[in-house]
Amino acid sequence: MTKGLAIIMFSGTADKFIPLGVLTQTAANLGVPVRIFVTGFATPYFTKNKPQPRFPKEFEDMVPHLMKGLEKIKAPSWYDMLKEAKEVGDVKVYVCSLIAEALGLKKDHLDPIVDDIVGATFFMKETAEYEVIFI
Amino acid sequence: MPEITVDARGMACPGPISALTRAYRNAQNGDIIVVMATDPGFEPDVKAWIERTKNELLELKKEGEVIVARIKVVAKK
């Protein structure tokens, strides 16, 4: 079993947030530490004024069926999965300092689920022995 | 020894294991946790959880659509 998961959350489309939630919660359930580095287009979803989730254009035709299915099985949102994972496990959410600067985001603008704004050096050192997943 | 029932029927992955983890957090060694789930991945998932957390799987059976896992808590520190 891995020593931990380092998840780099870059994408800003709703479909990519599903594996973020599932992998994070699963790792927390198994006692595997998780460190999430939020950067790129994913960043606005970790602020207090979250945008509406959007799906990638090339899969637009699949969205209604997928959404209906997720509703039917009462799948929790990625946000709720992350929140619960933080409650039961060793999970930390960091926002990339470069992108925070570029978007003019301070700690006050970020959702309470975010632990801190950090640089890549801190993240790389903290997750040196972890497996890296890029989403 | 207390028996804790976790009704995870209708929950999709990783819901049943999350529900089990929640119950496990409040359990003590010697407790029995009974999980009922309908997620098709629950059987291999609960076996993996048992292996990882080093608890004891007393019984794993199918009752129609429902998979029932009977777990003895032995690995709490």
Backbone of each chain as ProteinMPNN parsed JSONL, in Angstrom:
{"seq_chain_A": "MTKGLAIIMFSGTADKFIPLGVLTQTAANLGVPVRIFVTGFATPYFTKNKPQPRFPKEFEDMVPHLMKGLEKIKAPSWYDMLKEAKEVGDVKVYVCSLIAEALGLKKDHLDPIVDDIVGATFFMKETAEYEVIFI", "coords_chain_A": {"N_chain_A": [[0.852, -1.206, 0.0], [0.441, 2.215, -0.76], [2.356, 5.02, 0.572], [1.098, 7.382, 0.647], [-1.105, 9.727, -1.047], [-0.517, 12.09, -3.514], [-2.319, 14.444, -4.874], [-2.676, 16.269, -7.733], [-4.693, 18.756, -8.571], [-5.896, 20.006, -11.348], [-7.659, 20.353, -13.482], [-10.688, 21.987, -14.605], [-13.249, 21.074, -15.04], [-16.456, 19.587, -14.381], [-16.615, 16.767, -14.454], [-14.08, 15.86, -13.749], [-13.926, 16.27, -11.096], [-15.212, 14.249, -9.859], [-13.56, 11.803, -9.691], [-11.663, 13.005, -8.005], [-13.038, 13.351, -5.568], [-13.805, 10.664, -5.018], [-11.352, 9.197, -4.933], [-10.008, 10.532, -2.887], [-11.686, 10.181, -0.687], [-11.711, 7.391, -0.507], [-9.002, 6.828, 0.026], [-8.786, 8.071, 2.526], [-10.539, 6.459, 3.992], [-9.026, 4.161, 4.086], [-6.943, 4.857, 5.629], [-4.861, 6.126, 4.381], [-2.721, 8.812, 3.872], [-3.561, 11.976, 2.315], [-2.629, 14.543, 0.128], [-3.681, 17.403, -1.416], [-3.083, 19.362, -4.19], [-4.148, 22.238, -5.348], [-4.564, 23.754, -8.401], [-4.284, 25.751, -11.439], [-7.145, 25.575, -13.605], [-8.867, 24.468, -11.777], [-8.861, 25.92, -9.511], [-10.789, 28.134, -8.986], [-12.991, 26.702, -8.0], [-12.458, 26.191, -5.418], [-12.886, 28.41, -3.963], [-14.741, 30.872, -2.034], [-16.747, 31.9, -3.606], [-17.848, 29.909, -5.543], [-17.813, 28.879, -8.982], [-20.449, 27.761, -11.252], [-20.444, 24.277, -11.863], [-18.979, 22.964, -14.84], [-19.162, 20.955, -17.822], [-16.933, 19.153, -20.048], [-16.906, 20.134, -23.471], [-16.771, 18.112, -25.482], [-18.017, 15.893, -24.416], [-20.582, 16.55, -23.989], [-23.047, 15.461, -24.877], [-23.308, 13.232, -23.297], [-23.814, 14.077, -20.787], [-26.524, 14.592, -19.658], [-27.498, 11.939, -19.191], [-25.569, 10.903, -17.474], [-25.768, 12.682, -15.28], [-28.374, 12.217, -14.456], [-28.155, 9.57, -13.669], [-26.302, 9.777, -11.552], [-27.793, 11.226, -9.783], [-29.842, 9.443, -9.307], [-28.572, 7.321, -7.955], [-27.944, 8.668, -5.744], [-25.407, 9.852, -5.414], [-22.888, 11.35, -3.49], [-21.74, 14.801, -3.542], [-18.585, 15.952, -4.93], [-17.498, 17.74, -3.198], [-18.694, 17.212, -0.71], [-17.66, 14.654, -0.337], [-14.944, 15.21, -0.049], [-15.019, 16.773, 2.225], [-15.921, 14.942, 4.14], [-13.848, 13.11, 4.001], [-11.792, 14.615, 5.065], [-12.633, 14.726, 7.649], [-12.447, 12.076, 8.58], [-9.895, 11.214, 7.928], [-6.336, 11.74, 7.204], [-6.095, 14.362, 5.585], [-5.203, 16.974, 3.479], [-5.772, 20.141, 1.963], [-4.297, 22.132, -0.379], [-3.793, 25.29, -1.849], [-2.225, 26.355, -4.763], [0.372, 28.684, -4.682], [1.259, 30.272, -6.753], [-0.85, 30.373, -8.643], [-2.801, 31.437, -7.007], [-1.818, 33.976, -6.562], [-1.853, 34.907, -9.205], [-4.581, 34.977, -9.7], [-5.389, 36.776, -7.883], [-6.112, 35.914, -5.311], [-6.638, 35.688, -1.843], [-6.127, 34.14, 1.381], [-8.547, 34.569, 2.707], [-10.433, 34.584, 0.673], [-10.795, 31.977, 0.057], [-12.395, 28.742, 0.161], [-13.476, 27.174, 3.225], [-12.566, 24.572, 3.243], [-10.049, 24.513, 2.327], [-6.72, 24.243, 3.42], [-4.374, 25.759, 3.309], [-2.364, 28.217, 1.547], [0.185, 27.31, -0.532], [3.563, 26.875, -1.804], [5.065, 25.167, -4.661], [7.389, 23.888, -3.856], [7.139, 23.326, -1.118], [4.982, 21.548, -1.294], [6.048, 19.478, -2.847], [8.084, 18.556, -1.223], [6.673, 17.747, 1.045], [5.225, 15.631, -0.001], [7.031, 13.817, -0.882], [7.405, 11.008, -0.775], [5.104, 10.014, -1.714], [2.549, 8.687, -3.944], [1.898, 10.139, -7.08], [-0.898, 11.745, -8.457], [-2.309, 13.126, -11.248], [-4.852, 15.259, -12.012]], "CA_chain_A": [[0.0, 0.0, 0.0], [1.212, 3.457, -0.881], [2.526, 5.813, 1.803], [0.196, 8.521, 0.576], [-1.457, 10.196, -2.386], [-0.356, 13.51, -3.822], [-3.219, 14.683, -6.009], [-2.58, 17.61, -8.309], [-6.009, 19.012, -9.16], [-5.658, 21.087, -12.308], [-8.776, 20.544, -14.421], [-11.794, 22.781, -14.07], [-14.568, 20.59, -15.47], [-17.152, 18.864, -13.309], [-16.335, 15.329, -14.503], [-12.794, 15.563, -13.12], [-14.051, 16.381, -9.641], [-15.733, 12.969, -9.33], [-12.44, 11.001, -9.164], [-11.014, 13.678, -6.871], [-13.801, 13.001, -4.367], [-13.793, 9.216, -4.762], [-10.004, 8.76, -4.541], [-9.657, 11.126, -1.601], [-12.437, 9.533, 0.389], [-11.252, 6.012, -0.403], [-7.715, 6.85, 0.722], [-9.051, 8.39, 3.933], [-11.132, 5.256, 4.584], [-7.981, 3.151, 4.256], [-5.875, 5.411, 6.465], [-3.766, 6.607, 3.526], [-2.735, 10.28, 3.843], [-3.768, 12.619, 1.009], [-2.347, 15.971, 0.009], [-4.231, 17.881, -2.691], [-2.502, 20.632, -4.642], [-5.132, 22.822, -6.265], [-3.93, 24.739, -9.271], [-4.917, 25.91, -12.752], [-8.577, 25.872, -13.75], [-9.632, 23.919, -10.647], [-8.759, 26.83, -8.36], [-12.013, 28.87, -8.607], [-13.945, 25.834, -7.286], [-12.042, 26.116, -4.011], [-13.083, 29.727, -3.361], [-16.069, 31.029, -1.424], [-17.711, 32.157, -4.697], [-17.596, 28.861, -6.539], [-18.607, 28.96, -10.217], [-21.249, 26.578, -11.577], [-19.592, 23.291, -12.532], [-19.243, 22.8, -16.275], [-18.646, 19.716, -18.393], [-16.198, 19.414, -21.291], [-17.781, 20.185, -24.657], [-16.79, 16.88, -26.298], [-18.859, 14.862, -23.797], [-21.846, 17.22, -23.66], [-24.2, 14.588, -25.127], [-23.398, 12.2, -22.258], [-24.041, 14.701, -19.479], [-27.836, 14.366, -19.025], [-27.6, 10.549, -18.736], [-24.672, 10.77, -16.313], [-26.309, 13.446, -14.151], [-29.565, 11.504, -14.004], [-27.661, 8.375, -12.975], [-25.69, 10.168, -10.282], [-28.912, 11.622, -8.913], [-30.577, 8.225, -8.967], [-27.841, 6.553, -6.92], [-27.698, 9.635, -4.66], [-23.959, 10.004, -5.222], [-22.581, 12.631, -2.857], [-20.933, 15.705, -4.368], [-17.136, 15.848, -4.668], [-17.207, 18.598, -2.043], [-19.075, 16.464, 0.499], [-16.709, 13.554, -0.166], [-13.699, 15.786, 0.471], [-15.28, 17.213, 3.599], [-15.955, 13.769, 5.008], [-12.492, 12.544, 4.011], [-11.011, 15.415, 6.009], [-13.07, 14.389, 9.014], [-12.02, 10.734, 9.016], [-8.518, 10.862, 7.587], [-5.277, 12.743, 7.178], [-6.266, 14.967, 4.262], [-4.995, 18.42, 3.455], [-5.999, 20.777, 0.659], [-3.457, 23.312, -0.538], [-3.918, 26.028, -3.113], [-0.942, 26.754, -5.352], [0.577, 30.112, -4.432], [1.417, 30.981, -8.039], [-2.168, 30.628, -9.236], [-3.51, 32.334, -6.083], [-1.322, 35.322, -6.879], [-2.314, 35.278, -10.548], [-6.026, 35.25, -9.659], [-5.634, 37.76, -6.82], [-6.818, 35.248, -4.202], [-5.998, 35.621, -0.527], [-6.697, 33.066, 2.202], [-9.938, 34.939, 3.026], [-11.309, 34.302, -0.468], [-10.858, 30.541, -0.198], [-13.363, 27.926, 0.88], [-12.887, 26.653, 4.473], [-11.989, 23.239, 3.034], [-8.626, 24.717, 1.991], [-5.895, 24.396, 4.618], [-3.364, 26.805, 3.206], [-1.781, 28.525, 0.233], [1.586, 26.894, -0.44], [4.32, 26.795, -3.053], [5.334, 23.818, -5.168], [8.506, 23.298, -3.113], [6.552, 22.753, 0.102], [4.152, 20.399, -1.659], [6.901, 18.386, -3.315], [8.811, 18.013, -0.068], [5.728, 17.045, 1.923], [4.695, 14.423, -0.646], [8.186, 13.192, -1.554], [7.313, 9.545, -0.871], [3.729, 9.662, -2.094], [2.253, 8.502, -5.367], [1.328, 11.377, -7.626], [-2.013, 11.613, -9.408], [-2.596, 14.426, -11.865], [-6.216, 15.279, -12.551]], "C_chain_A": [[0.884, 1.252, 0.0], [1.312, 4.217, 0.453], [1.59, 7.011, 1.818], [-0.102, 8.897, -0.863], [-1.224, 11.704, -2.475], [-1.21, 13.761, -5.057], [-3.064, 16.123, -6.478], [-3.865, 17.853, -9.083], [-5.91, 20.235, -10.039], [-6.915, 21.422, -13.12], [-9.957, 21.269, -13.778], [-13.16, 22.311, -14.511], [-15.129, 19.604, -14.446], [-16.812, 17.376, -13.273], [-15.066, 14.964, -13.744], [-12.869, 15.634, -11.594], [-14.592, 15.09, -9.02], [-14.579, 12.086, -8.84], [-11.701, 11.676, -8.022], [-11.71, 13.278, -5.571], [-13.665, 11.535, -4.015], [-12.416, 8.759, -4.262], [-9.639, 9.285, -3.158], [-10.393, 10.416, -0.467], [-11.99, 8.087, 0.584], [-9.929, 5.942, 0.363], [-7.923, 7.116, 2.209], [-9.641, 7.175, 4.652], [-10.086, 4.193, 4.901], [-6.823, 3.654, 5.125], [-4.664, 5.864, 5.665], [-3.808, 8.141, 3.501], [-2.894, 10.828, 2.424], [-3.381, 14.092, 1.107], [-2.821, 16.402, -1.38], [-3.635, 19.248, -3.001], [-3.43, 21.191, -5.704], [-4.457, 23.906, -7.097], [-4.75, 24.892, -10.559], [-6.413, 26.19, -12.685], [-9.441, 25.307, -12.621], [-9.76, 24.944, -9.522], [-10.06, 27.563, -8.007], [-13.025, 28.032, -7.82], [-13.6, 25.684, -5.808], [-12.106, 27.494, -3.349], [-14.488, 29.789, -2.766], [-17.136, 31.299, -2.485], [-17.485, 31.165, -5.83], [-18.422, 29.083, -7.803], [-19.471, 27.708, -10.369], [-20.335, 25.557, -12.249], [-19.956, 23.175, -14.008], [-18.579, 21.515, -16.775], [-17.878, 20.022, -19.68], [-17.109, 19.267, -22.505], [-17.893, 18.838, -25.383], [-17.66, 15.776, -25.696], [-20.255, 15.384, -23.464], [-23.064, 16.298, -23.808], [-24.373, 13.53, -24.036], [-23.856, 12.752, -20.905], [-25.428, 14.412, -18.874], [-27.984, 12.955, -18.44], [-26.773, 10.343, -17.465], [-25.263, 11.462, -15.083], [-27.528, 12.753, -13.543], [-29.166, 10.288, -13.173], [-27.076, 8.706, -11.616], [-26.754, 10.568, -9.264], [-29.643, 10.394, -8.395], [-29.88, 7.435, -7.862], [-27.46, 7.439, -5.728], [-26.203, 9.77, -4.358], [-23.681, 11.344, -4.557], [-21.716, 13.501, -3.765], [-19.458, 15.529, -4.014], [-16.792, 16.631, -3.406], [-17.533, 17.873, -0.737], [-18.118, 15.298, 0.757], [-15.393, 14.056, 0.431], [-13.853, 16.189, 1.937], [-15.254, 16.026, 4.554], [-14.574, 13.139, 5.119], [-11.619, 13.304, 5.008], [-11.374, 15.099, 7.457], [-12.499, 13.055, 9.491], [-10.541, 10.46, 8.797], [-7.549, 12.021, 7.657], [-5.258, 13.356, 5.774], [-6.041, 16.474, 4.356], [-5.15, 18.958, 2.033], [-5.177, 22.064, 0.608], [-3.756, 23.984, -1.875], [-2.526, 26.529, -3.505], [-0.75, 28.272, -5.216], [0.711, 30.905, -5.732], [0.048, 31.356, -8.608], [-2.994, 31.556, -8.33], [-3.108, 33.782, -6.359], [-1.89, 35.802, -8.213], [-3.793, 35.657, -10.544], [-6.391, 36.269, -8.573], [-6.375, 37.177, -5.628], [-5.988, 35.262, -2.921], [-6.7, 34.507, 0.249], [-8.186, 33.314, 2.499], [-10.918, 34.616, 1.909], [-11.583, 32.815, -0.615], [-11.891, 29.843, 0.676], [-12.697, 27.362, 2.151], [-12.26, 25.264, 4.331], [-10.479, 23.33, 2.738], [-7.837, 24.967, 3.28], [-4.93, 25.569, 4.52], [-3.035, 27.098, 1.74], [-0.299, 28.176, 0.349], [2.246, 26.915, -1.818], [4.586, 25.352, -3.437], [6.438, 23.119, -4.377], [7.999, 22.611, -1.848], [5.798, 21.472, -0.239], [5.014, 19.208, -2.061], [7.653, 17.744, -2.16], [7.854, 17.195, 0.798], [5.252, 15.719, 1.33], [5.799, 13.599, -1.32], [8.028, 11.685, -1.744], [5.922, 9.077, -1.302], [3.637, 9.354, -3.59], [1.539, 9.741, -5.875], [0.22, 11.061, -8.631], [-2.308, 13.011, -9.933], [-3.978, 14.386, -12.492], [-6.444, 16.59, -13.288]], "O_chain_A": [[1.917, 1.318, 0.666], [0.466, 4.07, 1.334], [1.322, 7.587, 2.872], [0.571, 8.439, -1.786], [-1.674, 12.476, -1.628], [-0.859, 13.336, -6.158], [-3.29, 17.068, -5.722], [-4.102, 17.236, -10.122], [-5.847, 21.363, -9.55], [-7.203, 22.584, -13.408], [-10.187, 21.174, -12.573], [-14.138, 23.047, -14.382], [-14.395, 18.899, -13.753], [-16.729, 16.783, -12.198], [-14.98, 13.884, -13.16], [-11.994, 15.127, -10.892], [-14.452, 14.861, -7.819], [-14.599, 11.652, -7.688], [-11.163, 10.992, -7.151], [-11.055, 12.911, -4.595], [-13.436, 11.189, -2.856], [-12.325, 8.019, -3.283], [-9.036, 8.574, -2.354], [-9.81, 10.092, 0.568], [-11.901, 7.611, 1.716], [-9.758, 5.097, 1.242], [-7.308, 6.464, 3.053], [-9.281, 6.897, 5.795], [-10.231, 3.425, 5.852], [-5.838, 2.942, 5.324], [-3.565, 5.973, 6.208], [-4.837, 8.714, 3.144], [-2.426, 10.227, 1.458], [-3.76, 14.789, 2.049], [-2.409, 15.833, -2.391], [-3.679, 20.165, -2.181], [-3.49, 20.68, -6.823], [-3.862, 24.844, -6.566], [-5.779, 24.238, -10.734], [-6.885, 26.937, -11.828], [-10.623, 25.637, -12.524], [-10.657, 24.848, -8.684], [-10.414, 27.615, -6.829], [-13.826, 28.578, -7.062], [-14.374, 25.112, -5.041], [-11.476, 27.729, -2.318], [-15.307, 28.893, -2.964], [-18.304, 30.964, -2.286], [-17.007, 31.513, -6.91], [-19.599, 29.435, -7.718], [-19.244, 26.709, -9.686], [-19.535, 25.921, -13.111], [-21.127, 23.28, -14.371], [-17.577, 21.057, -16.226], [-18.14, 21.033, -20.332], [-17.968, 18.387, -22.553], [-18.972, 18.466, -25.843], [-18.007, 14.821, -26.391], [-21.014, 14.735, -22.744], [-23.987, 16.334, -22.994], [-25.466, 12.989, -23.868], [-24.232, 12.001, -20.005], [-25.515, 14.029, -17.707], [-28.52, 12.783, -17.345], [-27.215, 9.698, -16.514], [-25.261, 10.904, -13.985], [-27.703, 12.699, -12.326], [-29.75, 10.009, -12.125], [-27.324, 8.0, -10.638], [-26.642, 10.294, -8.07], [-30.01, 10.308, -7.223], [-30.53, 6.941, -6.941], [-26.747, 7.007, -4.823], [-25.791, 9.797, -3.199], [-24.184, 12.372, -5.009], [-21.036, 12.99, -4.655], [-19.12, 15.024, -2.943], [-15.909, 16.24, -2.642], [-16.757, 17.911, 0.218], [-17.799, 14.986, 1.904], [-14.806, 13.412, 1.301], [-12.963, 15.984, 2.763], [-14.653, 16.084, 5.627], [-14.173, 12.69, 6.192], [-10.803, 12.706, 5.709], [-10.543, 15.191, 8.361], [-12.115, 12.914, 10.652], [-9.987, 9.556, 9.422], [-7.882, 13.12, 8.1], [-4.507, 12.925, 4.9], [-6.618, 17.152, 5.205], [-4.732, 18.34, 1.055], [-5.341, 22.96, 1.436], [-3.947, 23.319, -2.893], [-1.772, 27.05, -2.684], [-1.628, 29.046, -5.598], [0.322, 32.071, -5.797], [-0.185, 32.498, -9.002], [-3.787, 32.36, -8.818], [-3.945, 34.685, -6.385], [-2.344, 36.939, -8.34], [-4.215, 36.544, -11.286], [-7.566, 36.58, -8.375], [-7.179, 37.866, -4.999], [-4.81, 34.903, -2.914], [-7.738, 33.998, -0.176], [-8.981, 32.375, 2.536], [-12.102, 34.398, 2.165], [-12.503, 32.424, -1.333], [-12.213, 30.294, 1.776], [-11.494, 27.103, 2.154], [-11.507, 24.832, 5.203], [-9.743, 22.354, 2.883], [-8.225, 25.784, 4.115], [-4.691, 26.28, 5.496], [-3.38, 26.338, 0.835], [0.394, 28.689, 1.228], [1.576, 26.965, -2.849], [4.363, 24.432, -2.65], [6.425, 21.896, -4.242], [8.371, 21.477, -1.544], [5.948, 20.449, 0.429], [4.746, 18.073, -1.667], [7.834, 16.527, -2.127], [8.183, 16.091, 1.231], [4.915, 14.792, 2.066], [5.532, 12.792, -2.21], [8.466, 11.14, -2.758], [5.613, 7.886, -1.255], [4.514, 9.706, -4.378], [0.691, 10.315, -5.192], [0.381, 10.229, -9.524], [-2.525, 13.95, -9.167], [-4.245, 13.585, -13.387], [-7.529, 16.817, -13.822]]}, "seq_chain_B": "MPEITVDARGMACPGPISALTRAYRNAQNGDIIVVMATDPGFEPDVKAWIERTKNELLELKKEGEVIVARIKVVAKK", "coords_chain_B": {"N_chain_B": [[-20.7, -7.961, 23.883], [-21.062, -5.097, 21.857], [-23.188, -4.877, 18.944], [-23.02, -3.344, 15.896], [-25.039, -2.003, 13.446], [-24.761, -1.23, 10.052], [-26.419, 0.337, 7.637], [-25.985, 0.401, 4.437], [-27.295, 0.217, 2.103], [-28.13, 0.959, -1.226], [-26.249, 2.924, -1.416], [-23.558, 4.239, -3.364], [-20.218, 3.404, -4.49], [-17.639, 5.365, -3.02], [-19.319, 4.962, -0.872], [-20.427, 2.798, 0.911], [-18.068, 1.839, 2.183], [-17.183, 4.147, 3.328], [-19.243, 4.575, 5.138], [-18.86, 2.36, 6.741], [-16.314, 2.999, 7.734], [-16.944, 5.255, 9.245], [-18.512, 4.108, 11.275], [-16.62, 2.423, 12.363], [-14.803, 4.189, 13.479], [-15.999, 4.933, 15.866], [-16.117, 2.583, 17.198], [-15.121, -0.177, 19.361], [-12.478, -2.48, 20.233], [-13.496, -5.804, 19.841], [-16.114, -5.252, 19.312], [-18.822, -5.868, 17.017], [-19.358, -5.199, 13.654], [-21.917, -4.907, 11.396], [-22.382, -4.74, 8.035], [-24.605, -3.779, 5.54], [-24.938, -3.832, 2.11], [-25.497, -2.725, -1.289], [-23.955, -1.993, -3.37], [-22.18, -2.995, -6.237], [-19.442, -3.26, -6.083], [-18.821, -3.721, -3.506], [-18.075, -6.173, -2.26], [-15.295, -6.984, -3.065], [-14.206, -4.572, -2.172], [-14.677, -4.41, 0.622], [-13.192, -6.559, 1.481], [-10.625, -5.655, 0.841], [-10.498, -3.473, 2.537], [-10.54, -4.74, 5.016], [-8.138, -6.179, 4.89], [-6.323, -4.091, 4.792], [-6.844, -2.645, 7.174], [-6.549, -4.554, 9.061], [-8.572, -5.858, 10.511], [-11.157, -8.243, 11.377], [-12.833, -10.393, 9.192], [-15.735, -11.893, 9.674], [-17.861, -13.014, 8.353], [-19.165, -13.146, 5.048], [-21.777, -12.638, 3.066], [-24.391, -13.195, 0.589], [-27.574, -11.897, 0.401], [-30.016, -12.171, -1.524], [-30.156, -9.267, -3.327], [-28.575, -7.99, -1.601], [-25.466, -7.502, -0.043], [-23.929, -8.796, 2.748], [-21.725, -8.015, 5.28], [-19.972, -9.208, 8.003], [-18.177, -8.016, 10.56], [-15.466, -8.233, 12.788], [-14.178, -6.081, 15.157], [-10.862, -5.674, 15.733], [-8.519, -4.327, 15.58], [-8.187, -1.841, 16.73], [-6.344, 0.83, 18.137]], "CA_chain_B": [[-20.047, -7.039, 22.946], [-22.095, -4.446, 21.048], [-23.242, -5.113, 17.5], [-23.388, -2.096, 15.225], [-25.52, -2.277, 12.092], [-24.568, -0.132, 9.109], [-27.262, 0.114, 6.462], [-25.421, 1.151, 3.306], [-28.02, -0.185, 0.889], [-28.425, 2.095, -2.114], [-25.09, 3.821, -1.534], [-22.583, 3.849, -4.384], [-18.795, 3.501, -4.128], [-17.134, 4.591, -1.892], [-20.266, 5.176, 0.226], [-20.501, 1.76, 1.948], [-16.819, 1.766, 2.959], [-17.17, 5.368, 4.144], [-20.178, 4.341, 6.248], [-18.166, 1.416, 7.622], [-15.232, 3.737, 8.4], [-17.577, 6.107, 10.271], [-18.894, 3.237, 12.399], [-15.373, 1.894, 12.93], [-14.175, 5.241, 14.294], [-16.613, 4.97, 17.198], [-16.189, 1.222, 17.737], [-14.005, -0.619, 20.21], [-12.094, -3.865, 19.982], [-14.494, -6.757, 20.322], [-17.417, -4.916, 18.702], [-19.133, -6.463, 15.716], [-20.02, -4.271, 12.731], [-22.595, -5.606, 10.299], [-22.649, -3.791, 6.957], [-25.463, -4.246, 4.443], [-24.683, -2.956, 0.961], [-25.935, -3.211, -2.602], [-22.976, -1.575, -4.381], [-21.568, -4.224, -6.77], [-18.012, -3.331, -5.75], [-18.637, -3.8, -2.054], [-17.412, -7.406, -1.815], [-13.837, -6.816, -3.076], [-13.818, -3.383, -1.397], [-14.652, -4.681, 2.064], [-12.042, -7.45, 1.704], [-9.431, -4.799, 0.812], [-10.523, -2.659, 3.765], [-10.176, -5.657, 6.095], [-6.711, -6.467, 4.753], [-5.579, -2.873, 5.105], [-7.013, -2.198, 8.563], [-6.225, -5.717, 9.9], [-9.687, -6.328, 11.33], [-11.485, -9.63, 11.055], [-14.086, -10.599, 8.46], [-16.313, -13.131, 10.207], [-18.782, -13.6, 7.383], [-19.541, -12.31, 3.907], [-22.787, -13.435, 2.359], [-25.331, -12.469, -0.258], [-28.99, -12.187, 0.664], [-30.647, -11.542, -2.685], [-29.339, -8.186, -3.886], [-27.836, -7.342, -0.521], [-24.246, -8.15, 0.442], [-23.819, -8.547, 4.186], [-20.396, -8.304, 5.828], [-19.928, -9.225, 9.465], [-16.774, -7.683, 10.848], [-15.093, -8.095, 14.202], [-13.171, -5.032, 15.346], [-9.75, -6.194, 16.549], [-7.265, -3.603, 15.302], [-8.182, -0.474, 17.269], [-5.198, 1.072, 19.037]], "C_chain_B": [[-21.1, -6.427, 22.016], [-22.016, -4.816, 19.57], [-23.769, -3.843, 16.844], [-23.826, -2.44, 13.804], [-25.358, -1.035, 11.224], [-25.386, -0.446, 7.855], [-26.765, 0.993, 5.322], [-26.098, 0.752, 1.997], [-28.35, 1.059, 0.062], [-27.259, 3.052, -2.265], [-24.134, 3.302, -2.593], [-21.165, 4.054, -3.858], [-18.355, 4.953, -4.028], [-18.047, 4.658, -0.661], [-20.284, 4.086, 1.299], [-19.231, 1.668, 2.812], [-16.681, 3.022, 3.83], [-18.079, 5.199, 5.356], [-19.554, 3.373, 7.252], [-17.072, 2.132, 8.418], [-15.791, 4.627, 9.518], [-17.92, 5.281, 11.501], [-17.656, 2.745, 13.124], [-14.702, 2.911, 13.846], [-14.71, 5.243, 15.721], [-16.65, 3.606, 17.87], [-14.988, 0.919, 18.633], [-13.672, -2.057, 19.862], [-13.114, -4.811, 20.616], [-15.876, -6.484, 19.739], [-17.578, -5.646, 17.369], [-19.833, -5.392, 14.875], [-20.62, -5.095, 11.592], [-22.946, -4.565, 9.238], [-23.527, -4.465, 5.9], [-25.281, -3.283, 3.282], [-25.201, -3.585, -0.324], [-24.962, -2.795, -3.713], [-22.252, -2.823, -4.896], [-20.082, -4.369, -6.445], [-17.755, -3.59, -4.28], [-17.84, -5.026, -1.614], [-15.874, -7.289, -1.884], [-13.38, -5.622, -2.235], [-13.719, -3.693, 0.094], [-13.499, -5.634, 2.401], [-10.739, -6.634, 1.751], [-9.345, -3.961, 2.09], [-10.063, -3.502, 4.961], [-8.665, -5.917, 6.084], [-5.876, -5.275, 5.202], [-5.655, -2.527, 6.599], [-6.733, -3.321, 9.563], [-7.318, -6.038, 10.928], [-10.09, -7.707, 10.814], [-12.836, -9.733, 10.335], [-14.669, -11.943, 8.892], [-17.163, -13.83, 9.157], [-19.064, -12.611, 6.26], [-20.544, -13.115, 3.096], [-23.707, -12.541, 1.533], [-26.733, -12.878, 0.102], [-29.776, -11.483, -0.42], [-29.704, -10.516, -3.271], [-28.38, -7.601, -2.847], [-26.615, -8.177, -0.111], [-24.102, -7.776, 1.915], [-22.425, -8.963, 4.663], [-20.473, -8.191, 7.346], [-18.473, -9.098, 9.884], [-16.542, -7.598, 12.35], [-13.964, -7.069, 14.298], [-12.081, -5.577, 16.266], [-8.501, -5.315, 16.466], [-7.243, -2.176, 15.839], [-7.018, -0.32, 18.231], [-5.616, 1.943, 20.201]], "O_chain_B": [[-21.93, -7.143, 21.454], [-20.937, -5.037, 19.021], [-24.834, -3.339, 17.201], [-23.091, -3.081, 13.053], [-25.762, 0.064, 11.605], [-25.076, -1.379, 7.113], [-27.084, 2.18, 5.252], [-25.536, 0.932, 0.916], [-28.792, 2.076, 0.595], [-27.273, 3.907, -3.151], [-23.918, 2.096, -2.718], [-20.949, 4.792, -2.897], [-18.692, 5.729, -4.922], [-17.594, 4.437, 0.462], [-20.17, 4.4, 2.484], [-19.311, 1.448, 4.021], [-16.131, 2.965, 4.93], [-17.74, 5.621, 6.461], [-19.699, 3.543, 8.463], [-16.919, 1.907, 9.618], [-15.199, 4.74, 10.591], [-17.657, 5.695, 12.63], [-17.64, 2.658, 14.351], [-14.107, 2.548, 14.861], [-13.975, 5.518, 16.669], [-17.154, 3.477, 18.985], [-13.996, 1.648, 18.659], [-14.483, -2.767, 19.268], [-13.531, -4.637, 21.761], [-16.715, -7.383, 19.679], [-16.603, -5.987, 16.698], [-20.784, -4.757, 15.332], [-19.931, -5.865, 10.923], [-23.705, -3.631, 9.496], [-23.233, -5.566, 5.433], [-25.445, -2.072, 3.435], [-25.328, -4.804, -0.435], [-25.126, -3.199, -4.864], [-21.762, -3.624, -4.1], [-19.528, -5.465, -6.523], [-16.604, -3.672, -3.851], [-17.021, -4.936, -0.699], [-15.209, -7.475, -0.865], [-12.296, -5.651, -1.653], [-12.766, -3.274, 0.751], [-12.9, -5.534, 3.471], [-9.868, -6.884, 2.584], [-8.266, -3.765, 2.65], [-9.297, -3.036, 5.805], [-8.006, -5.881, 7.123], [-4.868, -5.423, 5.892], [-4.65, -2.16, 7.209], [-6.684, -3.081, 10.769], [-7.031, -6.434, 12.057], [-9.443, -8.264, 9.927], [-13.848, -9.223, 10.816], [-14.157, -12.999, 8.52], [-17.192, -15.058, 9.072], [-19.186, -11.407, 6.485], [-20.204, -14.143, 2.512], [-23.795, -11.33, 1.737], [-27.057, -14.065, 0.111], [-30.164, -10.326, -0.258], [-28.586, -10.844, -3.668], [-27.49, -6.818, -3.178], [-26.715, -9.38, 0.133], [-24.148, -6.601, 2.282], [-22.002, -10.104, 4.476], [-20.973, -7.207, 7.89], [-17.649, -9.966, 9.597], [-17.312, -6.978, 13.083], [-12.942, -7.174, 13.618], [-12.337, -5.901, 17.425], [-7.537, -5.535, 17.198], [-6.384, -1.382, 15.454], [-6.734, -1.209, 19.034], [-4.796, 2.257, 21.064]]}, "name": "protein", "num_of_chains": 2, "seq": "MTKGLAIIMFSGTADKFIPLGVLTQTAANLGVPVRIFVTGFATPYFTKNKPQPRFPKEFEDMVPHLMKGLEKIKAPSWYDMLKEAKEVGDVKVYVCSLIAEALGLKKDHLDPIVDDIVGATFFMKETAEYEVIFIMPEITVDARGMACPGPISALTRAYRNAQNGDIIVVMATDPGFEPDVKAWIERTKNELLELKKEGEVIVARIKVVAKK"}
